[in-house]
Amino acid sequence: MSAWGAGGSARSCDALLKRVDENDPRLVDLVILPMKVFGGDEDWLVDLVILPMKVFGGDEVNRLASSISSGRNTNLRSISASGHAVPPAALSALGAAIAAASDGGDGSGEGVAALCSSLKKSRGGKLQTIELGFKNISPTGMEIIGACFGKSHALRHLNFSRNEGIGSQGLALFCDAGEQLVLGDEANIESQPFPKLEYLDLSECNIGPQGVEALSSCLMENPDGKNECRSKLELMLASNPLEKNGCASLSKLIRSPVNGSSYLISLSLAGCSIGDDGIEALVLSSTGCG
């Protein structure tokens, strides 16, 4: 059930947050749309439906964090509030609440650092899906995210699309941060970075061949069998300047076997200008893969 309820009837944030606090079993996916300004000469439109204004700022996020950290809510599984301006302090509180709810713990940019600061203690908590598309993420932000979620066994879906500031440098920092976590885990020799990741969207992130090489090395650095513990991956790289050289780096991911067939089960390269030579490299690398 979505946050606005059956039949599309609008609810205020106060009513929604009350339902979270009361552990309403019907509220599983919390969706809070951003503010809409609708006026002027739009009377000719017949079927357009504009949902009412929602105010979701620091106070509301702190209230949500309080409900989550208290342990009262056991039904909520996802939160979507894209387009809202939330202060870093409130994001930090929300991250601490998710971490505490995950394992009983206590708890870019500035926003990314705030969100990850507490989650890092619990290896990202129990978060399975993270949507960070079009969030102006910098290379520094990517490093913070990698250090937070590099050893997560819960994370399945990660969306970085439309963050052109990431670039190859940011992706390399993300990968290196995850690898450093694994290298520091002497107690678990089977550990590997981002082990359960099933979907990674890096579309429109200004990723070049160097970034793809870093990603390939990070995810497939153990050809001796440890990769059998991995989940297979859907990789979205559309609209990045990969060109033909990037395809050579991708070949490592295609050739690497996981449970008897290719690690990659889906690959998007639309708008990457790979040309005939890039296609040839991909075809050659996939020869012999299941």
Salt bridges, closest charged atoms under 4 A:
ASP14 OD1 - ARG63 NH1 2.75
ASP21 OD1 - ARG72 NH2 2.30
ASP24 OD2 - ARG19 NE 2.86
ASP24 OD2 - ARG26 NH2 3.23
GLU131 OE2 - HIS157 NE2 2.98
ASP185 OD2 - LYS151 NZ 2.95
GLU198 OE2 - ARG156 NE 3.64
GLU213 OE2 - LYS252 NZ 3.46
ASP277 OD2 - LYS244 NZ 3.61
